[in-house]
Each structure stands twice: as C-alpha cells, then as structure tokens.
Amino acid sequence: MGFISWIVLGLIVGALAKFIMPGQDPGGIIVTILLGIAGAFVGGAVASFLGIGTFTGFNVGSIVIALIGAIILLAIYRVVTK
C-alpha cells in the first residue's frame, strides 16, 4: 500500500474509531488521523502475529483490523492523557 493510501485509510479508520468511542479528546482531527494510521499498523501487526490475517489494502477485513487497532490506541491515548 502506498503512503497516500495509508493516510486515507487512517482518516477513515480514525473517524470510525472516534464515532465508536466518542468523547472529548485533545488534538482534534490531526490526532484522529494519526491514531487511525498508527491503528492500521498496530492492528496489522497484531493480526499477522496471531495468524488472523494481514493488512492488504482497502477491503473489509483490513478496515476491521485497522479499526480494532485504532480503538485500542484511542483507549490507551485517553488513559495516558487523563
């Protein structure tokens, strides 16, 4: 996946994670995008390690994997910043 694809997927996944876990978080849209991108990496790494699947582009499985990673990172971010 190209760099632009990671950013676009990060924006989508970050927005979905924010929708699933609403709340007052500092940082706004930039932090949301960064959490989405990082979540895609974390979710892909964890899924590959567990043998569940890999992060292979814009498909439902990859979006779900990235979304789970973004939600995990958002939860950690909220714990650390409070």
Biopython code that builds the backbone (N, CA, C, O; Angstrom):
import numpy as np
from Bio.PDB.StructureBuilder import StructureBuilder

atoms = [
    (1, "MET", "N", (0.846, -1.178, 0.000)),
    (1, "MET", "CA", (0.000, 0.000, 0.000)),
    (1, "MET", "C", (0.884, 1.230, 0.000)),
    (1, "MET", "O", (1.904, 1.282, 0.687)),
    (2, "GLY", "N", (0.482, 2.207, -0.771)),
    (2, "GLY", "CA", (1.256, 3.434, -0.831)),
    (2, "GLY", "C", (1.013, 4.329, 0.372)),
    (2, "GLY", "O", (0.076, 4.131, 1.145)),
    (3, "PHE", "N", (1.872, 5.305, 0.505)),
    (3, "PHE", "CA", (1.813, 6.229, 1.630)),
    (3, "PHE", "C", (0.485, 6.984, 1.665)),
    (3, "PHE", "O", (-0.101, 7.154, 2.734)),
    (4, "ILE", "N", (0.009, 7.435, 0.510)),
    (4, "ILE", "CA", (-1.271, 8.159, 0.442)),
    (4, "ILE", "C", (-2.425, 7.242, 0.854)),
    (4, "ILE", "O", (-3.365, 7.687, 1.511)),
    (5, "SER", "N", (-2.359, 5.985, 0.476)),
    (5, "SER", "CA", (-3.406, 5.038, 0.863)),
    (5, "SER", "C", (-3.456, 4.854, 2.372)),
    (5, "SER", "O", (-4.536, 4.740, 2.952)),
    (6, "TRP", "N", (-2.277, 4.826, 3.013)),
    (6, "TRP", "CA", (-2.247, 4.707, 4.478)),
    (6, "TRP", "C", (-2.901, 5.917, 5.128)),
    (6, "TRP", "O", (-3.627, 5.779, 6.113)),
    (7, "ILE", "N", (-2.646, 7.102, 4.581)),
    (7, "ILE", "CA", (-3.233, 8.316, 5.146)),
    (7, "ILE", "C", (-4.750, 8.313, 4.973)),
    (7, "ILE", "O", (-5.485, 8.642, 5.903)),
    (8, "VAL", "N", (-5.213, 7.943, 3.783)),
    (8, "VAL", "CA", (-6.655, 7.911, 3.529)),
    (8, "VAL", "C", (-7.327, 6.872, 4.424)),
    (8, "VAL", "O", (-8.361, 7.146, 5.034)),
    (9, "LEU", "N", (-6.741, 5.689, 4.499)),
    (9, "LEU", "CA", (-7.316, 4.656, 5.359)),
    (9, "LEU", "C", (-7.252, 5.076, 6.823)),
    (9, "LEU", "O", (-8.173, 4.796, 7.591)),
    (10, "GLY", "N", (-6.169, 5.747, 7.213)),
    (10, "GLY", "CA", (-6.050, 6.252, 8.578)),
    (10, "GLY", "C", (-7.127, 7.270, 8.910)),
    (10, "GLY", "O", (-7.665, 7.268, 10.017)),
    (11, "LEU", "N", (-7.445, 8.140, 7.961)),
    (11, "LEU", "CA", (-8.516, 9.119, 8.165)),
    (11, "LEU", "C", (-9.857, 8.421, 8.353)),
    (11, "LEU", "O", (-10.623, 8.760, 9.256)),
    (12, "ILE", "N", (-10.131, 7.452, 7.500)),
    (12, "ILE", "CA", (-11.403, 6.727, 7.589)),
    (12, "ILE", "C", (-11.491, 5.952, 8.897)),
    (12, "ILE", "O", (-12.494, 6.026, 9.607)),
    (13, "VAL", "N", (-10.443, 5.216, 9.206)),
    (13, "VAL", "CA", (-10.443, 4.387, 10.417)),
    (13, "VAL", "C", (-10.437, 5.260, 11.669)),
    (13, "VAL", "O", (-11.118, 4.944, 12.645)),
    (14, "GLY", "N", (-9.679, 6.350, 11.650)),
    (14, "GLY", "CA", (-9.668, 7.258, 12.793)),
    (14, "GLY", "C", (-11.036, 7.856, 13.053)),
    (14, "GLY", "O", (-11.464, 7.961, 14.203)),
    (15, "ALA", "N", (-11.731, 8.252, 11.980)),
    (15, "ALA", "CA", (-13.081, 8.804, 12.129)),
    (15, "ALA", "C", (-14.042, 7.741, 12.659)),
    (15, "ALA", "O", (-14.879, 8.032, 13.513)),
    (16, "LEU", "N", (-13.925, 6.515, 12.156)),
    (16, "LEU", "CA", (-14.786, 5.440, 12.654)),
    (16, "LEU", "C", (-14.509, 5.133, 14.125)),
    (16, "LEU", "O", (-15.440, 4.916, 14.901)),
    (17, "ALA", "N", (-13.244, 5.115, 14.507)),
    (17, "ALA", "CA", (-12.899, 4.866, 15.912)),
    (17, "ALA", "C", (-13.446, 5.969, 16.802)),
    (17, "ALA", "O", (-13.944, 5.702, 17.896)),
    (18, "LYS", "N", (-13.353, 7.206, 16.334)),
    (18, "LYS", "CA", (-13.877, 8.339, 17.102)),
    (18, "LYS", "C", (-15.406, 8.253, 17.210)),
    (18, "LYS", "O", (-15.980, 8.625, 18.233)),
    (19, "PHE", "N", (-16.058, 7.765, 16.154)),
    (19, "PHE", "CA", (-17.507, 7.593, 16.163)),
    (19, "PHE", "C", (-17.918, 6.499, 17.148)),
    (19, "PHE", "O", (-18.917, 6.637, 17.853)),
    (20, "ILE", "N", (-17.148, 5.417, 17.193)),
    (20, "ILE", "CA", (-17.453, 4.304, 18.091)),
    (20, "ILE", "C", (-17.161, 4.686, 19.542)),
    (20, "ILE", "O", (-17.888, 4.287, 20.452)),
    (21, "MET", "N", (-16.092, 5.461, 19.752)),
    (21, "MET", "CA", (-15.693, 5.885, 21.101)),
    (21, "MET", "C", (-15.744, 7.409, 21.194)),
    (21, "MET", "O", (-14.694, 8.050, 21.236)),
    (22, "PRO", "N", (-16.935, 8.003, 21.228)),
    (22, "PRO", "CA", (-16.999, 9.465, 21.288)),
    (22, "PRO", "C", (-16.491, 9.992, 22.621)),
    (22, "PRO", "O", (-16.477, 9.280, 23.625)),
    (23, "GLY", "N", (-16.080, 11.235, 22.611)),
    (23, "GLY", "CA", (-15.604, 11.861, 23.840)),
    (23, "GLY", "C", (-14.767, 13.073, 23.530)),
    (23, "GLY", "O", (-14.443, 13.343, 22.373)),
    (24, "GLN", "N", (-14.422, 13.795, 24.561)),
    (24, "GLN", "CA", (-13.595, 14.990, 24.416)),
    (24, "GLN", "C", (-12.130, 14.589, 24.466)),
    (24, "GLN", "O", (-11.590, 14.302, 25.535)),
    (25, "ASP", "N", (-11.498, 14.572, 23.317)),
    (25, "ASP", "CA", (-10.084, 14.239, 23.234)),
    (25, "ASP", "C", (-9.322, 15.450, 22.724)),
    (25, "ASP", "O", (-9.764, 16.104, 21.780)),
    (26, "PRO", "N", (-8.183, 15.758, 23.332)),
    (26, "PRO", "CA", (-7.369, 16.853, 22.814)),
    (26, "PRO", "C", (-6.710, 16.453, 21.501)),
    (26, "PRO", "O", (-6.410, 15.277, 21.293)),
    (27, "GLY", "N", (-6.485, 17.406, 20.626)),
    (27, "GLY", "CA", (-5.765, 17.127, 19.403)),
    (27, "GLY", "C", (-6.588, 17.264, 18.146)),
    (27, "GLY", "O", (-6.042, 17.601, 17.096)),
    (28, "GLY", "N", (-7.864, 17.019, 18.212)),
    (28, "GLY", "CA", (-8.726, 17.199, 17.059)),
    (28, "GLY", "C", (-8.473, 16.201, 15.936)),
    (28, "GLY", "O", (-8.088, 15.056, 16.171)),
    (29, "ILE", "N", (-8.698, 16.664, 14.716)),
    (29, "ILE", "CA", (-8.666, 15.794, 13.538)),
    (29, "ILE", "C", (-7.263, 15.266, 13.245)),
    (29, "ILE", "O", (-7.119, 14.146, 12.753)),
    (30, "ILE", "N", (-6.231, 16.050, 13.537)),
    (30, "ILE", "CA", (-4.864, 15.599, 13.262)),
    (30, "ILE", "C", (-4.527, 14.373, 14.107)),
    (30, "ILE", "O", (-3.984, 13.393, 13.596)),
    (31, "VAL", "N", (-4.847, 14.427, 15.389)),
    (31, "VAL", "CA", (-4.587, 13.281, 16.268)),
    (31, "VAL", "C", (-5.449, 12.098, 15.840)),
    (31, "VAL", "O", (-5.002, 10.953, 15.913)),
    (32, "THR", "N", (-6.676, 12.357, 15.396)),
    (32, "THR", "CA", (-7.553, 11.291, 14.920)),
    (32, "THR", "C", (-6.938, 10.581, 13.719)),
    (32, "THR", "O", (-6.945, 9.352, 13.651)),
    (33, "ILE", "N", (-6.408, 11.351, 12.773)),
    (33, "ILE", "CA", (-5.767, 10.755, 11.595)),
    (33, "ILE", "C", (-4.535, 9.952, 12.016)),
    (33, "ILE", "O", (-4.332, 8.831, 11.550)),
    (34, "LEU", "N", (-3.722, 10.523, 12.891)),
    (34, "LEU", "CA", (-2.510, 9.829, 13.324)),
    (34, "LEU", "C", (-2.842, 8.545, 14.085)),
    (34, "LEU", "O", (-2.167, 7.530, 13.911)),
    (35, "LEU", "N", (-3.875, 8.585, 14.926)),
    (35, "LEU", "CA", (-4.306, 7.376, 15.625)),
    (35, "LEU", "C", (-4.825, 6.331, 14.649)),
    (35, "LEU", "O", (-4.596, 5.136, 14.835)),
    (36, "GLY", "N", (-5.520, 6.777, 13.614)),
    (36, "GLY", "CA", (-6.012, 5.851, 12.597)),
    (36, "GLY", "C", (-4.879, 5.188, 11.836)),
    (36, "GLY", "O", (-4.904, 3.978, 11.609)),
    (37, "ILE", "N", (-3.882, 5.975, 11.441)),
    (37, "ILE", "CA", (-2.729, 5.424, 10.725)),
    (37, "ILE", "C", (-1.962, 4.464, 11.628)),
    (37, "ILE", "O", (-1.620, 3.354, 11.219)),
    (38, "ALA", "N", (-1.694, 4.896, 12.855)),
    (38, "ALA", "CA", (-0.984, 4.026, 13.802)),
    (38, "ALA", "C", (-1.812, 2.781, 14.114)),
    (38, "ALA", "O", (-1.268, 1.688, 14.269)),
    (39, "GLY", "N", (-3.124, 2.952, 14.204)),
    (39, "GLY", "CA", (-4.003, 1.810, 14.453)),
    (39, "GLY", "C", (-3.959, 0.799, 13.325)),
    (39, "GLY", "O", (-4.042, -0.407, 13.557)),
    (40, "ALA", "N", (-3.829, 1.290, 12.105)),
    (40, "ALA", "CA", (-3.699, 0.385, 10.969)),
    (40, "ALA", "C", (-2.417, -0.437, 11.093)),
    (40, "ALA", "O", (-2.423, -1.642, 10.841)),
    (41, "PHE", "N", (-1.331, 0.209, 11.477)),
    (41, "PHE", "CA", (-0.076, -0.510, 11.666)),
    (41, "PHE", "C", (-0.173, -1.507, 12.822)),
    (41, "PHE", "O", (0.226, -2.663, 12.684)),
    (42, "VAL", "N", (-0.702, -1.056, 13.958)),
    (42, "VAL", "CA", (-0.807, -1.918, 15.134)),
    (42, "VAL", "C", (-1.749, -3.087, 14.867)),
    (42, "VAL", "O", (-1.430, -4.237, 15.168)),
    (43, "GLY", "N", (-2.901, -2.783, 14.303)),
    (43, "GLY", "CA", (-3.863, -3.846, 14.003)),
    (43, "GLY", "C", (-3.300, -4.860, 13.023)),
    (43, "GLY", "O", (-3.490, -6.065, 13.191)),
    (44, "GLY", "N", (-2.607, -4.376, 12.001)),
    (44, "GLY", "CA", (-1.998, -5.287, 11.030)),
    (44, "GLY", "C", (-0.914, -6.138, 11.646)),
    (44, "GLY", "O", (-0.813, -7.328, 11.349)),
    (45, "ALA", "N", (-0.097, -5.540, 12.507)),
    (45, "ALA", "CA", (0.981, -6.289, 13.160)),
    (45, "ALA", "C", (0.422, -7.351, 14.101)),
    (45, "ALA", "O", (0.891, -8.489, 14.102)),
    (46, "VAL", "N", (-0.573, -6.985, 14.899)),
    (46, "VAL", "CA", (-1.165, -7.940, 15.844)),
    (46, "VAL", "C", (-1.872, -9.068, 15.087)),
    (46, "VAL", "O", (-1.735, -10.237, 15.447)),
    (47, "ALA", "N", (-2.623, -8.723, 14.049)),
    (47, "ALA", "CA", (-3.330, -9.753, 13.276)),
    (47, "ALA", "C", (-2.346, -10.696, 12.590)),
    (47, "ALA", "O", (-2.579, -11.904, 12.543)),
    (48, "SER", "N", (-1.258, -10.160, 12.062)),
    (48, "SER", "CA", (-0.241, -11.011, 11.440)),
    (48, "SER", "C", (0.425, -11.914, 12.470)),
    (48, "SER", "O", (0.665, -13.093, 12.209)),
    (49, "PHE", "N", (0.724, -11.353, 13.652)),
    (49, "PHE", "CA", (1.356, -12.136, 14.720)),
    (49, "PHE", "C", (0.458, -13.278, 15.176)),
    (49, "PHE", "O", (0.937, -14.384, 15.429)),
    (50, "LEU", "N", (-0.850, -13.014, 15.283)),
    (50, "LEU", "CA", (-1.795, -14.034, 15.731)),
    (50, "LEU", "C", (-2.215, -14.987, 14.618)),
    (50, "LEU", "O", (-2.881, -15.990, 14.876)),
    (51, "GLY", "N", (-1.827, -14.676, 13.376)),
    (51, "GLY", "CA", (-2.179, -15.529, 12.252)),
    (51, "GLY", "C", (-3.607, -15.344, 11.767)),
    (51, "GLY", "O", (-4.128, -16.189, 11.039)),
    (52, "ILE", "N", (-4.248, -14.245, 12.163)),
    (52, "ILE", "CA", (-5.629, -13.977, 11.768)),
    (52, "ILE", "C", (-5.707, -13.534, 10.324)),
    (52, "ILE", "O", (-6.591, -13.962, 9.582)),
    (53, "GLY", "N", (-4.802, -12.695, 9.933)),
    (53, "GLY", "CA", (-4.808, -12.167, 8.579)),
    (53, "GLY", "C", (-3.780, -11.069, 8.470)),
    (53, "GLY", "O", (-3.045, -10.787, 9.417)),
    (54, "THR", "N", (-3.737, -10.459, 7.321)),
    (54, "THR", "CA", (-2.784, -9.387, 7.092)),
    (54, "THR", "C", (-3.513, -8.146, 6.611)),
    (54, "THR", "O", (-4.667, -8.196, 6.184)),
    (55, "PHE", "N", (-2.819, -7.060, 6.692)),
    (55, "PHE", "CA", (-3.345, -5.777, 6.245)),
    (55, "PHE", "C", (-2.948, -5.625, 4.787)),
    (55, "PHE", "O", (-1.786, -5.347, 4.494)),
    (56, "THR", "N", (-3.896, -5.804, 3.862)),
    (56, "THR", "CA", (-3.557, -5.888, 2.441)),
    (56, "THR", "C", (-4.242, -4.863, 1.561)),
    (56, "THR", "O", (-4.322, -5.078, 0.351)),
    (57, "GLY", "N", (-4.729, -3.787, 2.087)),
    (57, "GLY", "CA", (-5.342, -2.773, 1.236)),
    (57, "GLY", "C", (-6.757, -2.445, 1.654)),
    (57, "GLY", "O", (-7.176, -2.737, 2.774)),
    (58, "PHE", "N", (-7.480, -1.839, 0.744)),
    (58, "PHE", "CA", (-8.840, -1.401, 1.021)),
    (58, "PHE", "C", (-9.816, -2.544, 0.821)),
    (58, "PHE", "O", (-10.397, -2.688, -0.255)),
    (59, "ASN", "N", (-9.997, -3.351, 1.842)),
    (59, "ASN", "CA", (-11.047, -4.354, 1.861)),
    (59, "ASN", "C", (-11.619, -4.394, 3.277)),
    (59, "ASN", "O", (-11.053, -3.807, 4.199)),
    (60, "VAL", "N", (-12.714, -5.071, 3.437)),
    (60, "VAL", "CA", (-13.419, -5.063, 4.721)),
    (60, "VAL", "C", (-12.549, -5.629, 5.836)),
    (60, "VAL", "O", (-12.515, -5.072, 6.933)),
    (61, "GLY", "N", (-11.859, -6.708, 5.576)),
    (61, "GLY", "CA", (-11.013, -7.317, 6.602)),
    (61, "GLY", "C", (-9.920, -6.383, 7.081)),
    (61, "GLY", "O", (-9.662, -6.287, 8.280)),
    (62, "SER", "N", (-9.276, -5.694, 6.150)),
    (62, "SER", "CA", (-8.211, -4.760, 6.521)),
    (62, "SER", "C", (-8.754, -3.573, 7.298)),
    (62, "SER", "O", (-8.115, -3.098, 8.237)),
    (63, "ILE", "N", (-9.916, -3.096, 6.917)),
    (63, "ILE", "CA", (-10.523, -1.969, 7.628)),
    (63, "ILE", "C", (-10.890, -2.379, 9.052)),
    (63, "ILE", "O", (-10.693, -1.606, 9.990)),
    (64, "VAL", "N", (-11.415, -3.576, 9.218)),
    (64, "VAL", "CA", (-11.768, -4.061, 10.556)),
    (64, "VAL", "C", (-10.514, -4.221, 11.412)),
    (64, "VAL", "O", (-10.502, -3.831, 12.579)),
    (65, "ILE", "N", (-9.464, -4.792, 10.832)),
    (65, "ILE", "CA", (-8.202, -4.953, 11.560)),
    (65, "ILE", "C", (-7.656, -3.591, 11.976)),
    (65, "ILE", "O", (-7.252, -3.409, 13.125)),
    (66, "ALA", "N", (-7.643, -2.639, 11.053)),
    (66, "ALA", "CA", (-7.144, -1.300, 11.350)),
    (66, "ALA", "C", (-8.029, -0.601, 12.378)),
    (66, "ALA", "O", (-7.527, 0.120, 13.240)),
    (67, "LEU", "N", (-9.335, -0.809, 12.294)),
    (67, "LEU", "CA", (-10.265, -0.185, 13.235)),
    (67, "LEU", "C", (-10.044, -0.705, 14.649)),
    (67, "LEU", "O", (-10.070, 0.072, 15.603)),
    (68, "ILE", "N", (-9.833, -1.985, 14.792)),
    (68, "ILE", "CA", (-9.562, -2.551, 16.115)),
    (68, "ILE", "C", (-8.274, -1.961, 16.678)),
    (68, "ILE", "O", (-8.211, -1.611, 17.857)),
    (69, "GLY", "N", (-7.259, -1.853, 15.847)),
    (69, "GLY", "CA", (-6.008, -1.240, 16.289)),
    (69, "GLY", "C", (-6.189, 0.215, 16.685)),
    (69, "GLY", "O", (-5.616, 0.659, 17.680)),
    (70, "ALA", "N", (-6.985, 0.972, 15.914)),
    (70, "ALA", "CA", (-7.222, 2.380, 16.230)),
    (70, "ALA", "C", (-8.009, 2.541, 17.525)),
    (70, "ALA", "O", (-7.734, 3.451, 18.307)),
    (71, "ILE", "N", (-8.977, 1.672, 17.758)),
    (71, "ILE", "CA", (-9.754, 1.735, 19.004)),
    (71, "ILE", "C", (-8.856, 1.439, 20.202)),
    (71, "ILE", "O", (-8.960, 2.092, 21.240)),
    (72, "ILE", "N", (-7.979, 0.456, 20.055)),
    (72, "ILE", "CA", (-7.044, 0.140, 21.134)),
    (72, "ILE", "C", (-6.146, 1.341, 21.419)),
    (72, "ILE", "O", (-5.943, 1.706, 22.577)),
    (73, "LEU", "N", (-5.606, 1.957, 20.361)),
    (73, "LEU", "CA", (-4.738, 3.111, 20.558)),
    (73, "LEU", "C", (-5.489, 4.310, 21.131)),
    (73, "LEU", "O", (-4.939, 5.051, 21.945)),
    (74, "LEU", "N", (-6.732, 4.506, 20.716)),
    (74, "LEU", "CA", (-7.534, 5.603, 21.261)),
    (74, "LEU", "C", (-7.784, 5.393, 22.749)),
    (74, "LEU", "O", (-7.724, 6.344, 23.529)),
    (75, "ALA", "N", (-8.063, 4.163, 23.146)),
    (75, "ALA", "CA", (-8.267, 3.873, 24.573)),
    (75, "ALA", "C", (-6.987, 4.121, 25.369)),
    (75, "ALA", "O", (-7.030, 4.692, 26.459)),
    (76, "ILE", "N", (-5.860, 3.696, 24.827)),
    (76, "ILE", "CA", (-4.574, 3.939, 25.502)),
    (76, "ILE", "C", (-4.292, 5.437, 25.572)),
    (76, "ILE", "O", (-3.834, 5.934, 26.601)),
    (77, "TYR", "N", (-4.560, 6.152, 24.495)),
    (77, "TYR", "CA", (-4.346, 7.597, 24.444)),
    (77, "TYR", "C", (-5.170, 8.313, 25.504)),
    (77, "TYR", "O", (-4.682, 9.236, 26.156)),
    (78, "ARG", "N", (-6.420, 7.890, 25.677)),
    (78, "ARG", "CA", (-7.270, 8.515, 26.692)),
    (78, "ARG", "C", (-6.771, 8.238, 28.100)),
    (78, "ARG", "O", (-6.842, 9.115, 28.961)),
    (79, "VAL", "N", (-6.271, 7.043, 28.349)),
    (79, "VAL", "CA", (-5.745, 6.715, 29.670)),
    (79, "VAL", "C", (-4.492, 7.533, 29.971)),
    (79, "VAL", "O", (-4.323, 8.032, 31.083)),
    (80, "VAL", "N", (-3.621, 7.667, 28.982)),
    (80, "VAL", "CA", (-2.355, 8.368, 29.170)),
    (80, "VAL", "C", (-2.569, 9.862, 29.345)),
    (80, "VAL", "O", (-1.886, 10.483, 30.160)),
    (81, "THR", "N", (-3.502, 10.460, 28.601)),
    (81, "THR", "CA", (-3.686, 11.923, 28.651)),
    (81, "THR", "C", (-4.555, 12.374, 29.816)),
    (81, "THR", "O", (-4.654, 13.577, 30.056)),
    (82, "LYS", "N", (-5.183, 11.474, 30.543)),
    (82, "LYS", "CA", (-6.027, 11.906, 31.671)),
    (82, "LYS", "C", (-5.362, 11.685, 32.969)),
    (82, "LYS", "O", (-5.933, 11.993, 34.016)),
]
sb = StructureBuilder()
sb.init_structure("model")
sb.init_model(0)
sb.init_chain("A")
sb.init_seg("    ")
for serial, (resi, resn, name, xyz) in enumerate(atoms, 1):
    if name == "N":
        sb.init_residue(resn, " ", resi, " ")
    sb.init_atom(name, np.array(xyz, "f"), 0.0, 1.0, " ", f" {name:<3s}", serial, name[0])
structure = sb.get_structure()
